Amino acid sequence: MRSTAGKFCFLGAFIASILGFIRGAGGAEELITVYRDQWGVPHVYAETEEGACFGAGYTQAEDRPEELFKQYRRAAGRMAEVFGPEFIFHDYRQRVWRHEAVCREKYGELGPKCRGLIEAYLEGVKLYFQEHPERRPAWAMPLEPWQVAALGRFIIWGWPEGDAGEDLQRAGIQPDPVEKRGSNQWLVAPEKSAYGAPIALIDPHLSWYGEFRFYEARLYGGELQVSGVSVLGTPIPSLGHSRFCSIAMTTGGPDAADVYEETLDPSRPGEYLYDGSWRKLAIRKEEIRVKEGDGLRTIVREIPYSHHGPIIAQKNGKGYAMALTYFDQVGLMEQIYEMVTARNLSEMKKALGRLQLMEQNLMIGTVDGDIFYVRNGRVPIRPDGFDWKRPVPGQLSRSEWLGLHPLDDLVQILNPPQGYMQNCNVSPAVMMKGSPLTADRYRERPYLFNADMPYLHQRAAQTVEELHAVSKLTIEQAIAIANSTAVFNAGLWQERLDEAMEKHGEKVKADAEAQKVYELIYAWNRRADPDSAGATAYRYWKDAVYQIPDEVSEPLRLMDKKKFGEVALLADRGGLEPPPVRPEALAEAMLQAAKKLKEDWGRVVVAYGEVYRIGRKGSARTFPIGGGSIHGMSTPRAVGYKKNGAGKTYLGQGGQTSTQVVLLTRPPQSWSLLPLGESDDPASPHFDDQAEKLMARGQMKPTYFLQKEELLKHAAAKKELRRRR
């Protein structure tokens, strides 16, 4: 028996050694461990960056299988063939910009590291669907690496396309609509922090459904040590923080796109004039398949291109070509990888110098104590002699771009003396009180500054007030500012109402319900909290105020609006003092507010959270919420609401998409929030848990970044994965 056992033991060892040799020759297996915390957020631990991306792919597929495959269809312009005619226009736009064609052609130009990360990510996605084939949609496209690059292009495209669209509008041509986007961001320097380290807010405001519903994760592998959110369908978080830096972005930036007016001639179809000679337009034929019933039909579109870009519109013998500096670019993910692995501001600037990110206000905080802002974009150097806010002559070679502005040319500031800065979609001139970033400093290249409105809007004005007032910011205060429900200028309106009631309040006092509405507003703390009946009363009263028809004197008008109500609304939205008005008109508005409240609710005491709710679309479960982007009372906490079916309530549809507060100690500590939940599975406990337990309560959760011991105390699940290197 001993002899036989020895033989088996020897044989087992021999086989194990052979298998080990084979693994070594063909690539050893890497162990990837995924812990899910109590919110279902994955924390991926791997040996290599590729292993971390592999884990990211697996977890994204597990949580959002249908949306993952939709992302690649959205980017390629192949939605209509599955989801019907409503996506024809969407598909056409993506074909115009050739995301699929460019990325198929140029994918091989990405560096081997970037390609390795993308391909490892897709291996993780594929592994999940090998294990769970029943969850793979029948309409899913085969997974190919170029799709990840195409998705990155698709996600950023609205910003440069929107820039060019504004040029078209100034020429009297209505461009294709581009969704408006907003966000909040701020940084507090070490000297204004209670911890002697910077504090950052990362707070994008986008739709809670569709391509911008971010995916949250912590990834640890090799140099990749990052917490944050990524676009679903891409591996690496682009908004969040690493061991060394925080990264935040908001809409705004330099002008990075133009429109060229091409000269066409009906007698020379398919040609355009350039420097006195006729050139051929490139005509690309696109076939868009459309699902109709159980079948498909094909729509053929011919899209003309000059050397400047696609001809988007034609008018009076002219063709209008959009020129985007991003048109031939595929390197976004390479830049993101370099950003999240940058060890200091110098390395971060080197990564930003790739100029792959769209036009954004970008803020970087570092564990070294730096706070940095740049008005980022891939900006062409434009020749003098043309109005670059409108279409420029395309037939002249002297109107051609002269290259790209390097990062150092862009509007930027490092460690401002105020000790803080915010950019909640505002001009650099109003990022902090006494901002040194003024338009006149860039008068030779005004498109770099790209001046927005020269004042703070309501959301930003409140944020500046709160940041400016603080001396030693704590994390508790930072989270409170990030989720602030305070309404800027509400105190001014309370004072005006009080004066109106003293002089002209007889009718209101004689009406018990109108008097109650007044009392609610008078005692209100100027915060749109879920339990606040004063906030609801104020909103109904202001709705009536915005209907006051009195004419405003010409010097006090805004955007050519003459009626007081219209001007008052613009002033409130802009964080400005509204013009004076007859006090009796404000008192009369109180009567109208009480009447409307009674009509809508059967009573005048109505909590704000009864009216405004959060939860999944179509779900029976909704929860009261505070704050929001309501006309005239926008709060720093941004939530965009839509009427919830035929009822009286409003349901959040967008706004705070992935809020993060980061304390840049060594290592950083952070707190985060998704507005709904990590999973798309209605049966998952993480379908709407963050809506109910965090967002509805104005709270955030710890990320346990680089705190594995603490994470394990809260880990709800563990999964081990293996990949061949």
Disulfide bonds with the S-S distance in Angstrom:
none
